Every structure is written in structure tokens, then in C-alpha cells.
Amino acid sequence: MGRVRPTYIKRVAIELVRNHSDRFTEDFDHNKGVVGELTDVESLIMRNRIAGYVTRYRKQEQA
């Protein structure tokens, strides 16, 4: 079983995908860089968690 992500991570990730859907892909490393550019998140752990949820969200959209 996986971990449950906090609501604020999901909220930020979904908002980024809705506003900048053309910039995100299903590749985590690419999304990590894009999240770093679009947000002012200083914590690398927080950036990675947002990018991870963006990646999962994009994969769910494709299915």
C-alpha cells in the first residue's frame, strides 16, 4: 500500500496541471524541473512530492 498525500500537495499539483498542462509529461524528472520553474517551493522534498503527484495525475489522464 502507498502513502496518502496531503491535500495541499494535491491542490498545488492539480492547479499546475490545469494552468500549464502543455508543459507536463509522464516523466518525473522532466516534471520536477517544471515544478521548480513554476513554483517558489524551496524544499526539494516538497518539490519532488508535487512532481510525483503531477506525474501520477498525468498518467491517470492518459488512461
PDB file of N, H, CA, C and O in Angstrom:
ATOM      1  N   MET A   1       0.833  -1.182   0.000  1.00  0.00           N
ATOM      2  CA  MET A   1       0.000   0.000   0.000  1.00  0.00           C
ATOM      3  C   MET A   1       0.875   1.242   0.000  1.00  0.00           C
ATOM      4  O   MET A   1       1.970   1.254   0.562  1.00  0.00           O
ATOM      5  N   GLY A   2       0.372   2.275  -0.637  1.00  0.00           N
ATOM      6  H   GLY A   2      -0.518   2.265  -1.094  1.00  0.00           H
ATOM      7  CA  GLY A   2       1.127   3.512  -0.725  1.00  0.00           C
ATOM      8  C   GLY A   2       0.747   4.489   0.364  1.00  0.00           C
ATOM      9  O   GLY A   2      -0.113   4.223   1.204  1.00  0.00           O
ATOM     10  N   ARG A   3       1.409   5.619   0.324  1.00  0.00           N
ATOM     11  H   ARG A   3       2.107   5.836  -0.358  1.00  0.00           H
ATOM     12  CA  ARG A   3       1.140   6.668   1.299  1.00  0.00           C
ATOM     13  C   ARG A   3       0.080   7.616   0.764  1.00  0.00           C
ATOM     14  O   ARG A   3      -0.059   7.794  -0.446  1.00  0.00           O
ATOM     15  N   VAL A   4      -0.659   8.218   1.673  1.00  0.00           N
ATOM     16  H   VAL A   4      -0.546   8.074   2.656  1.00  0.00           H
ATOM     17  CA  VAL A   4      -1.669   9.198   1.304  1.00  0.00           C
ATOM     18  C   VAL A   4      -1.001  10.563   1.273  1.00  0.00           C
ATOM     19  O   VAL A   4      -0.344  10.959   2.236  1.00  0.00           O
ATOM     20  N   ARG A   5      -1.167  11.279   0.172  1.00  0.00           N
ATOM     21  H   ARG A   5      -1.701  10.957  -0.610  1.00  0.00           H
ATOM     22  CA  ARG A   5      -0.557  12.596   0.054  1.00  0.00           C
ATOM     23  C   ARG A   5      -1.449  13.649   0.706  1.00  0.00           C
ATOM     24  O   ARG A   5      -2.674  13.547   0.643  1.00  0.00           O
ATOM     25  N   PRO A   6      -0.848  14.655   1.328  1.00  0.00           N
ATOM     26  CA  PRO A   6      -1.645  15.726   1.920  1.00  0.00           C
ATOM     27  C   PRO A   6      -2.422  16.499   0.854  1.00  0.00           C
ATOM     28  O   PRO A   6      -2.036  16.532  -0.315  1.00  0.00           O
ATOM     29  N   THR A   7      -3.502  17.107   1.271  1.00  0.00           N
ATOM     30  H   THR A   7      -3.816  17.081   2.220  1.00  0.00           H
ATOM     31  CA  THR A   7      -4.372  17.831   0.348  1.00  0.00           C
ATOM     32  C   THR A   7      -3.652  18.988  -0.321  1.00  0.00           C
ATOM     33  O   THR A   7      -3.900  19.268  -1.494  1.00  0.00           O
ATOM     34  N   TYR A   8      -2.756  19.675   0.405  1.00  0.00           N
ATOM     35  H   TYR A   8      -2.555  19.447   1.357  1.00  0.00           H
ATOM     36  CA  TYR A   8      -2.095  20.834  -0.191  1.00  0.00           C
ATOM     37  C   TYR A   8      -1.183  20.431  -1.343  1.00  0.00           C
ATOM     38  O   TYR A   8      -1.010  21.209  -2.281  1.00  0.00           O
ATOM     39  N   ILE A   9      -0.600  19.246  -1.298  1.00  0.00           N
ATOM     40  H   ILE A   9      -0.740  18.614  -0.536  1.00  0.00           H
ATOM     41  CA  ILE A   9       0.225  18.783  -2.419  1.00  0.00           C
ATOM     42  C   ILE A   9      -0.660  18.504  -3.624  1.00  0.00           C
ATOM     43  O   ILE A   9      -0.330  18.891  -4.745  1.00  0.00           O
ATOM     44  N   LYS A  10      -1.782  17.833  -3.395  1.00  0.00           N
ATOM     45  H   LYS A  10      -2.050  17.518  -2.485  1.00  0.00           H
ATOM     46  CA  LYS A  10      -2.703  17.539  -4.488  1.00  0.00           C
ATOM     47  C   LYS A  10      -3.261  18.820  -5.090  1.00  0.00           C
ATOM     48  O   LYS A  10      -3.366  18.943  -6.311  1.00  0.00           O
ATOM     49  N   ARG A  11      -3.621  19.778  -4.231  1.00  0.00           N
ATOM     50  H   ARG A  11      -3.536  19.678  -3.240  1.00  0.00           H
ATOM     51  CA  ARG A  11      -4.219  21.027  -4.709  1.00  0.00           C
ATOM     52  C   ARG A  11      -3.245  21.794  -5.602  1.00  0.00           C
ATOM     53  O   ARG A  11      -3.622  22.263  -6.677  1.00  0.00           O
ATOM     54  N   VAL A  12      -2.004  21.922  -5.161  1.00  0.00           N
ATOM     55  H   VAL A  12      -1.698  21.542  -4.289  1.00  0.00           H
ATOM     56  CA  VAL A  12      -0.995  22.637  -5.946  1.00  0.00           C
ATOM     57  C   VAL A  12      -0.716  21.904  -7.251  1.00  0.00           C
ATOM     58  O   VAL A  12      -0.623  22.531  -8.305  1.00  0.00           O
ATOM     59  N   ALA A  13      -0.584  20.590  -7.190  1.00  0.00           N
ATOM     60  H   ALA A  13      -0.660  20.080  -6.334  1.00  0.00           H
ATOM     61  CA  ALA A  13      -0.273  19.803  -8.386  1.00  0.00           C
ATOM     62  C   ALA A  13      -1.390  19.897  -9.420  1.00  0.00           C
ATOM     63  O   ALA A  13      -1.120  20.091 -10.605  1.00  0.00           O
ATOM     64  N   ILE A  14      -2.633  19.761  -8.987  1.00  0.00           N
ATOM     65  H   ILE A  14      -2.852  19.603  -8.024  1.00  0.00           H
ATOM     66  CA  ILE A  14      -3.752  19.815  -9.931  1.00  0.00           C
ATOM     67  C   ILE A  14      -3.889  21.207 -10.523  1.00  0.00           C
ATOM     68  O   ILE A  14      -4.196  21.351 -11.706  1.00  0.00           O
ATOM     69  N   GLU A  15      -3.662  22.235  -9.711  1.00  0.00           N
ATOM     70  H   GLU A  15      -3.413  22.118  -8.749  1.00  0.00           H
ATOM     71  CA  GLU A  15      -3.723  23.608 -10.217  1.00  0.00           C
ATOM     72  C   GLU A  15      -2.642  23.849 -11.270  1.00  0.00           C
ATOM     73  O   GLU A  15      -2.901  24.490 -12.288  1.00  0.00           O
ATOM     74  N   LEU A  16      -1.436  23.342 -11.032  1.00  0.00           N
ATOM     75  H   LEU A  16      -1.225  22.821 -10.204  1.00  0.00           H
ATOM     76  CA  LEU A  16      -0.358  23.491 -12.010  1.00  0.00           C
ATOM     77  C   LEU A  16      -0.696  22.777 -13.313  1.00  0.00           C
ATOM     78  O   LEU A  16      -0.471  23.322 -14.393  1.00  0.00           O
ATOM     79  N   VAL A  17      -1.231  21.574 -13.221  1.00  0.00           N
ATOM     80  H   VAL A  17      -1.415  21.131 -12.344  1.00  0.00           H
ATOM     81  CA  VAL A  17      -1.569  20.818 -14.431  1.00  0.00           C
ATOM     82  C   VAL A  17      -2.676  21.524 -15.209  1.00  0.00           C
ATOM     83  O   VAL A  17      -2.630  21.575 -16.438  1.00  0.00           O
ATOM     84  N   ARG A  18      -3.655  22.060 -14.517  1.00  0.00           N
ATOM     85  H   ARG A  18      -3.692  22.019 -13.518  1.00  0.00           H
ATOM     86  CA  ARG A  18      -4.748  22.748 -15.212  1.00  0.00           C
ATOM     87  C   ARG A  18      -4.279  24.028 -15.887  1.00  0.00           C
ATOM     88  O   ARG A  18      -4.746  24.359 -16.977  1.00  0.00           O
ATOM     89  N   ASN A  19      -3.363  24.749 -15.254  1.00  0.00           N
ATOM     90  H   ASN A  19      -2.984  24.480 -14.369  1.00  0.00           H
ATOM     91  CA  ASN A  19      -2.895  26.017 -15.823  1.00  0.00           C
ATOM     92  C   ASN A  19      -1.777  25.845 -16.840  1.00  0.00           C
ATOM     93  O   ASN A  19      -1.618  26.684 -17.727  1.00  0.00           O
ATOM     94  N   HIS A  20      -1.002  24.777 -16.729  1.00  0.00           N
ATOM     95  H   HIS A  20      -1.131  24.095 -16.009  1.00  0.00           H
ATOM     96  CA  HIS A  20       0.171  24.580 -17.596  1.00  0.00           C
ATOM     97  C   HIS A  20       0.221  23.141 -18.105  1.00  0.00           C
ATOM     98  O   HIS A  20       1.278  22.510 -18.061  1.00  0.00           O
ATOM     99  N   SER A  21      -0.889  22.622 -18.579  1.00  0.00           N
ATOM    100  H   SER A  21      -1.747  23.135 -18.615  1.00  0.00           H
ATOM    101  CA  SER A  21      -0.953  21.206 -18.959  1.00  0.00           C
ATOM    102  C   SER A  21      -0.002  20.854 -20.096  1.00  0.00           C
ATOM    103  O   SER A  21       0.458  19.715 -20.185  1.00  0.00           O
ATOM    104  N   ASP A  22       0.300  21.813 -20.966  1.00  0.00           N
ATOM    105  H   ASP A  22      -0.073  22.738 -20.894  1.00  0.00           H
ATOM    106  CA  ASP A  22       1.178  21.528 -22.098  1.00  0.00           C
ATOM    107  C   ASP A  22       2.638  21.343 -21.679  1.00  0.00           C
ATOM    108  O   ASP A  22       3.428  20.803 -22.453  1.00  0.00           O
ATOM    109  N   ARG A  23       3.008  21.772 -20.489  1.00  0.00           N
ATOM    110  H   ARG A  23       2.366  22.211 -19.860  1.00  0.00           H
ATOM    111  CA  ARG A  23       4.403  21.693 -20.050  1.00  0.00           C
ATOM    112  C   ARG A  23       4.727  20.406 -19.301  1.00  0.00           C
ATOM    113  O   ARG A  23       5.901  20.076 -19.133  1.00  0.00           O
ATOM    114  N   PHE A  24       3.719  19.677 -18.849  1.00  0.00           N
ATOM    115  H   PHE A  24       2.765  19.945 -18.985  1.00  0.00           H
ATOM    116  CA  PHE A  24       3.951  18.472 -18.054  1.00  0.00           C
ATOM    117  C   PHE A  24       3.811  17.220 -18.906  1.00  0.00           C
ATOM    118  O   PHE A  24       3.001  17.165 -19.832  1.00  0.00           O
ATOM    119  N   THR A  25       4.619  16.210 -18.572  1.00  0.00           N
ATOM    120  H   THR A  25       5.277  16.254 -17.820  1.00  0.00           H
ATOM    121  CA  THR A  25       4.583  14.928 -19.268  1.00  0.00           C
ATOM    122  C   THR A  25       4.420  13.814 -18.236  1.00  0.00           C
ATOM    123  O   THR A  25       4.124  14.078 -17.071  1.00  0.00           O
ATOM    124  N   GLU A  26       4.610  12.589 -18.664  1.00  0.00           N
ATOM    125  H   GLU A  26       4.850  12.375 -19.611  1.00  0.00           H
ATOM    126  CA  GLU A  26       4.563  11.445 -17.754  1.00  0.00           C
ATOM    127  C   GLU A  26       5.939  11.112 -17.196  1.00  0.00           C
ATOM    128  O   GLU A  26       6.104  10.080 -16.545  1.00  0.00           O
ATOM    129  N   ASP A  27       6.935  11.971 -17.441  1.00  0.00           N
ATOM    130  H   ASP A  27       6.801  12.809 -17.970  1.00  0.00           H
ATOM    131  CA  ASP A  27       8.300  11.752 -16.970  1.00  0.00           C
ATOM    132  C   ASP A  27       8.539  12.551 -15.689  1.00  0.00           C
ATOM    133  O   ASP A  27       8.410  13.775 -15.686  1.00  0.00           O
ATOM    134  N   PHE A  28       8.885  11.864 -14.610  1.00  0.00           N
ATOM    135  H   PHE A  28       8.990  10.869 -14.612  1.00  0.00           H
ATOM    136  CA  PHE A  28       9.071  12.511 -13.311  1.00  0.00           C
ATOM    137  C   PHE A  28      10.189  13.543 -13.343  1.00  0.00           C
ATOM    138  O   PHE A  28      10.019  14.649 -12.828  1.00  0.00           O
ATOM    139  N   ASP A  29      11.335  13.203 -13.939  1.00  0.00           N
ATOM    140  H   ASP A  29      11.474  12.305 -14.357  1.00  0.00           H
ATOM    141  CA  ASP A  29      12.472  14.123 -13.941  1.00  0.00           C
ATOM    142  C   ASP A  29      12.151  15.412 -14.690  1.00  0.00           C
ATOM    143  O   ASP A  29      12.552  16.495 -14.264  1.00  0.00           O
ATOM    144  N   HIS A  30      11.441  15.302 -15.787  1.00  0.00           N
ATOM    145  H   HIS A  30      11.115  14.423 -16.134  1.00  0.00           H
ATOM    146  CA  HIS A  30      11.031  16.496 -16.531  1.00  0.00           C
ATOM    147  C   HIS A  30      10.077  17.339 -15.687  1.00  0.00           C
ATOM    148  O   HIS A  30      10.230  18.557 -15.596  1.00  0.00           O
ATOM    149  N   ASN A  31       9.097  16.686 -15.072  1.00  0.00           N
ATOM    150  H   ASN A  31       8.973  15.697 -15.146  1.00  0.00           H
ATOM    151  CA  ASN A  31       8.111  17.397 -14.257  1.00  0.00           C
ATOM    152  C   ASN A  31       8.752  18.061 -13.044  1.00  0.00           C
ATOM    153  O   ASN A  31       8.302  19.117 -12.597  1.00  0.00           O
ATOM    154  N   LYS A  32       9.795  17.444 -12.519  1.00  0.00           N
ATOM    155  H   LYS A  32      10.160  16.586 -12.883  1.00  0.00           H
ATOM    156  CA  LYS A  32      10.499  18.008 -11.374  1.00  0.00           C
ATOM    157  C   LYS A  32      11.089  19.377 -11.735  1.00  0.00           C
ATOM    158  O   LYS A  32      11.003  20.323 -10.952  1.00  0.00           O
ATOM    159  N   GLY A  33      11.684  19.471 -12.918  1.00  0.00           N
ATOM    160  H   GLY A  33      11.754  18.702 -13.554  1.00  0.00           H
ATOM    161  CA  GLY A  33      12.231  20.747 -13.363  1.00  0.00           C
ATOM    162  C   GLY A  33      11.161  21.787 -13.618  1.00  0.00           C
ATOM    163  O   GLY A  33      11.339  22.960 -13.291  1.00  0.00           O
ATOM    164  N   VAL A  34      10.050  21.363 -14.200  1.00  0.00           N
ATOM    165  H   VAL A  34       9.905  20.410 -14.466  1.00  0.00           H
ATOM    166  CA  VAL A  34       8.959  22.293 -14.498  1.00  0.00           C
ATOM    167  C   VAL A  34       8.342  22.821 -13.203  1.00  0.00           C
ATOM    168  O   VAL A  34       8.049  24.012 -13.100  1.00  0.00           O
ATOM    169  N   VAL A  35       8.146  21.952 -12.224  1.00  0.00           N
ATOM    170  H   VAL A  35       8.384  20.985 -12.308  1.00  0.00           H
ATOM    171  CA  VAL A  35       7.601  22.400 -10.934  1.00  0.00           C
ATOM    172  C   VAL A  35       8.555  23.403 -10.289  1.00  0.00           C
ATOM    173  O   VAL A  35       8.111  24.385  -9.694  1.00  0.00           O
ATOM    174  N   GLY A  36       9.848  23.166 -10.401  1.00  0.00           N
ATOM    175  H   GLY A  36      10.208  22.369 -10.885  1.00  0.00           H
ATOM    176  CA  GLY A  36      10.832  24.104  -9.863  1.00  0.00           C
ATOM    177  C   GLY A  36      10.756  25.465 -10.521  1.00  0.00           C
ATOM    178  O   GLY A  36      10.957  26.484  -9.861  1.00  0.00           O
ATOM    179  N   GLU A  37      10.467  25.498 -11.820  1.00  0.00           N
ATOM    180  H   GLU A  37      10.303  24.670 -12.356  1.00  0.00           H
ATOM    181  CA  GLU A  37      10.354  26.767 -12.541  1.00  0.00           C
ATOM    182  C   GLU A  37       9.067  27.511 -12.197  1.00  0.00           C
ATOM    183  O   GLU A  37       9.075  28.734 -12.057  1.00  0.00           O
ATOM    184  N   LEU A  38       7.970  26.782 -12.063  1.00  0.00           N
ATOM    185  H   LEU A  38       7.964  25.789 -12.177  1.00  0.00           H
ATOM    186  CA  LEU A  38       6.660  27.410 -11.923  1.00  0.00           C
ATOM    187  C   LEU A  38       6.291  27.775 -10.488  1.00  0.00           C
ATOM    188  O   LEU A  38       5.392  28.589 -10.280  1.00  0.00           O
ATOM    189  N   THR A  39       6.949  27.203  -9.512  1.00  0.00           N
ATOM    190  H   THR A  39       7.679  26.541  -9.681  1.00  0.00           H
ATOM    191  CA  THR A  39       6.594  27.473  -8.122  1.00  0.00           C
ATOM    192  C   THR A  39       7.766  28.098  -7.386  1.00  0.00           C
ATOM    193  O   THR A  39       8.895  28.120  -7.877  1.00  0.00           O
ATOM    194  N   ASP A  40       7.473  28.603  -6.205  1.00  0.00           N
ATOM    195  H   ASP A  40       6.556  28.585  -5.806  1.00  0.00           H
ATOM    196  CA  ASP A  40       8.525  29.163  -5.358  1.00  0.00           C
ATOM    197  C   ASP A  40       8.829  28.240  -4.182  1.00  0.00           C
ATOM    198  O   ASP A  40       9.264  28.690  -3.122  1.00  0.00           O
ATOM    199  N   VAL A  41       8.594  26.941  -4.383  1.00  0.00           N
ATOM    200  H   VAL A  41       8.240  26.576  -5.244  1.00  0.00           H
ATOM    201  CA  VAL A  41       8.847  25.950  -3.340  1.00  0.00           C
ATOM    202  C   VAL A  41      10.352  25.820  -3.153  1.00  0.00           C
ATOM    203  O   VAL A  41      11.081  25.525  -4.101  1.00  0.00           O
ATOM    204  N   GLU A  42      10.812  26.042  -1.928  1.00  0.00           N
ATOM    205  H   GLU A  42      10.221  26.282  -1.158  1.00  0.00           H
ATOM    206  CA  GLU A  42      12.244  25.966  -1.660  1.00  0.00           C
ATOM    207  C   GLU A  42      12.676  24.570  -1.224  1.00  0.00           C
ATOM    208  O   GLU A  42      13.831  24.189  -1.416  1.00  0.00           O
ATOM    209  N   SER A  43      11.769  23.819  -0.647  1.00  0.00           N
ATOM    210  H   SER A  43      10.831  24.128  -0.491  1.00  0.00           H
ATOM    211  CA  SER A  43      12.083  22.484  -0.159  1.00  0.00           C
ATOM    212  C   SER A  43      12.126  21.498  -1.326  1.00  0.00           C
ATOM    213  O   SER A  43      11.172  21.397  -2.097  1.00  0.00           O
ATOM    214  N   LEU A  44      13.225  20.780  -1.447  1.00  0.00           N
ATOM    215  H   LEU A  44      14.000  20.862  -0.820  1.00  0.00           H
ATOM    216  CA  LEU A  44      13.353  19.796  -2.515  1.00  0.00           C
ATOM    217  C   LEU A  44      12.392  18.634  -2.310  1.00  0.00           C
ATOM    218  O   LEU A  44      11.878  18.070  -3.276  1.00  0.00           O
ATOM    219  N   ILE A  45      12.151  18.276  -1.060  1.00  0.00           N
ATOM    220  H   ILE A  45      12.569  18.734  -0.275  1.00  0.00           H
ATOM    221  CA  ILE A  45      11.216  17.182  -0.778  1.00  0.00           C
ATOM    222  C   ILE A  45       9.816  17.562  -1.229  1.00  0.00           C
ATOM    223  O   ILE A  45       9.111  16.750  -1.829  1.00  0.00           O
ATOM    224  N   MET A  46       9.410  18.797  -0.943  1.00  0.00           N
ATOM    225  H   MET A  46       9.983  19.456  -0.456  1.00  0.00           H
ATOM    226  CA  MET A  46       8.081  19.258  -1.343  1.00  0.00           C
ATOM    227  C   MET A  46       7.978  19.316  -2.868  1.00  0.00           C
ATOM    228  O   MET A  46       6.963  18.916  -3.437  1.00  0.00           O
ATOM    229  N   ARG A  47       9.022  19.810  -3.528  1.00  0.00           N
ATOM    230  H   ARG A  47       9.847  20.135  -3.066  1.00  0.00           H
ATOM    231  CA  ARG A  47       9.026  19.871  -4.992  1.00  0.00           C
ATOM    232  C   ARG A  47       8.880  18.478  -5.587  1.00  0.00           C
ATOM    233  O   ARG A  47       8.119  18.277  -6.534  1.00  0.00           O
ATOM    234  N   ASN A  48       9.611  17.516  -5.030  1.00  0.00           N
ATOM    235  H   ASN A  48      10.229  17.679  -4.261  1.00  0.00           H
ATOM    236  CA  ASN A  48       9.556  16.149  -5.541  1.00  0.00           C
ATOM    237  C   ASN A  48       8.194  15.515  -5.317  1.00  0.00           C
ATOM    238  O   ASN A  48       7.710  14.768  -6.167  1.00  0.00           O
ATOM    239  N   ARG A  49       7.576  15.802  -4.188  1.00  0.00           N
ATOM    240  H   ARG A  49       7.969  16.408  -3.497  1.00  0.00           H
ATOM    241  CA  ARG A  49       6.249  15.240  -3.924  1.00  0.00           C
ATOM    242  C   ARG A  49       5.208  15.821  -4.873  1.00  0.00           C
ATOM    243  O   ARG A  49       4.339  15.100  -5.363  1.00  0.00           O
ATOM    244  N   ILE A  50       5.297  17.119  -5.132  1.00  0.00           N
ATOM    245  H   ILE A  50       6.004  17.704  -4.735  1.00  0.00           H
ATOM    246  CA  ILE A  50       4.369  17.743  -6.085  1.00  0.00           C
ATOM    247  C   ILE A  50       4.600  17.166  -7.473  1.00  0.00           C
ATOM    248  O   ILE A  50       3.643  16.831  -8.171  1.00  0.00           O
ATOM    249  N   ALA A  51       5.864  17.047  -7.883  1.00  0.00           N
ATOM    250  H   ALA A  51       6.642  17.320  -7.316  1.00  0.00           H
ATOM    251  CA  ALA A  51       6.176  16.498  -9.203  1.00  0.00           C
ATOM    252  C   ALA A  51       5.727  15.046  -9.313  1.00  0.00           C
ATOM    253  O   ALA A  51       5.266  14.624 -10.374  1.00  0.00           O
ATOM    254  N   GLY A  52       5.852  14.285  -8.247  1.00  0.00           N
ATOM    255  H   GLY A  52       6.227  14.628  -7.385  1.00  0.00           H
ATOM    256  CA  GLY A  52       5.401  12.899  -8.257  1.00  0.00           C
ATOM    257  C   GLY A  52       3.901  12.793  -8.433  1.00  0.00           C
ATOM    258  O   GLY A  52       3.415  11.927  -9.161  1.00  0.00           O
ATOM    259  N   TYR A  53       3.166  13.674  -7.767  1.00  0.00           N
ATOM    260  H   TYR A  53       3.562  14.377  -7.176  1.00  0.00           H
ATOM    261  CA  TYR A  53       1.712  13.628  -7.920  1.00  0.00           C
ATOM    262  C   TYR A  53       1.298  14.119  -9.301  1.00  0.00           C
ATOM    263  O   TYR A  53       0.342  13.600  -9.878  1.00  0.00           O
ATOM    264  N   VAL A  54       2.007  15.114  -9.841  1.00  0.00           N
ATOM    265  H   VAL A  54       2.784  15.535  -9.372  1.00  0.00           H
ATOM    266  CA  VAL A  54       1.727  15.574 -11.208  1.00  0.00           C
ATOM    267  C   VAL A  54       1.924  14.421 -12.183  1.00  0.00           C
ATOM    268  O   VAL A  54       1.110  14.229 -13.087  1.00  0.00           O
ATOM    269  N   THR A  55       2.990  13.657 -12.010  1.00  0.00           N
ATOM    270  H   THR A  55       3.651  13.814 -11.276  1.00  0.00           H
ATOM    271  CA  THR A  55       3.272  12.526 -12.894  1.00  0.00           C
ATOM    272  C   THR A  55       2.162  11.486 -12.819  1.00  0.00           C
ATOM    273  O   THR A  55       1.699  10.997 -13.849  1.00  0.00           O
ATOM    274  N   ARG A  56       1.738  11.148 -11.614  1.00  0.00           N
ATOM    275  H   ARG A  56       2.114  11.545 -10.778  1.00  0.00           H
ATOM    276  CA  ARG A  56       0.647  10.177 -11.455  1.00  0.00           C
ATOM    277  C   ARG A  56      -0.655  10.718 -12.035  1.00  0.00           C
ATOM    278  O   ARG A  56      -1.416   9.977 -12.657  1.00  0.00           O
ATOM    279  N   TYR A  57      -0.909  11.995 -11.834  1.00  0.00           N
ATOM    280  H   TYR A  57      -0.291  12.597 -11.328  1.00  0.00           H
ATOM    281  CA  TYR A  57      -2.131  12.626 -12.332  1.00  0.00           C
ATOM    282  C   TYR A  57      -2.171  12.589 -13.860  1.00  0.00           C
ATOM    283  O   TYR A  57      -3.211  12.297 -14.450  1.00  0.00           O
ATOM    284  N   ARG A  58      -1.029  12.889 -14.502  1.00  0.00           N
ATOM    285  H   ARG A  58      -0.184  13.127 -14.022  1.00  0.00           H
ATOM    286  CA  ARG A  58      -0.953  12.856 -15.968  1.00  0.00           C
ATOM    287  C   ARG A  58      -1.144  11.432 -16.488  1.00  0.00           C
ATOM    288  O   ARG A  58      -1.799  11.235 -17.511  1.00  0.00           O
ATOM    289  N   LYS A  59      -0.585  10.447 -15.806  1.00  0.00           N
ATOM    290  H   LYS A  59      -0.053  10.607 -14.975  1.00  0.00           H
ATOM    291  CA  LYS A  59      -0.754   9.057 -16.230  1.00  0.00           C
ATOM    292  C   LYS A  59      -2.209   8.630 -16.109  1.00  0.00           C
ATOM    293  O   LYS A  59      -2.701   7.871 -16.944  1.00  0.00           O
ATOM    294  N   GLN A  60      -2.906   9.107 -15.079  1.00  0.00           N
ATOM    295  H   GLN A  60      -2.506   9.724 -14.401  1.00  0.00           H
ATOM    296  CA  GLN A  60      -4.326   8.790 -14.921  1.00  0.00           C
ATOM    297  C   GLN A  60      -5.151   9.441 -16.022  1.00  0.00           C
ATOM    298  O   GLN A  60      -6.122   8.851 -16.496  1.00  0.00           O
ATOM    299  N   GLU A  61      -4.775  10.657 -16.436  1.00  0.00           N
ATOM    300  H   GLU A  61      -3.986  11.135 -16.050  1.00  0.00           H
ATOM    301  CA  GLU A  61      -5.492  11.339 -17.516  1.00  0.00           C
ATOM    302  C   GLU A  61      -5.352  10.575 -18.824  1.00  0.00           C
ATOM    303  O   GLU A  61      -6.301  10.502 -19.605  1.00  0.00           O
ATOM    304  N   GLN A  62      -4.172  10.003 -19.069  1.00  0.00           N
ATOM    305  H   GLN A  62      -3.401  10.062 -18.435  1.00  0.00           H
ATOM    306  CA  GLN A  62      -3.918   9.296 -20.318  1.00  0.00           C
ATOM    307  C   GLN A  62      -4.684   7.977 -20.385  1.00  0.00           C
ATOM    308  O   GLN A  62      -5.019   7.510 -21.474  1.00  0.00           O
ATOM    309  N   ALA A  63      -4.960   7.383 -19.243  1.00  0.00           N
ATOM    310  H   ALA A  63      -4.688   7.762 -18.359  1.00  0.00           H
ATOM    311  CA  ALA A  63      -5.627   6.067 -19.214  1.00  0.00           C
ATOM    312  C   ALA A  63      -7.104   6.157 -19.511  1.00  0.00           C
ATOM    313  O   ALA A  63      -7.794   5.138 -19.522  1.00  0.00           O
TER     314      ALA A  63
END
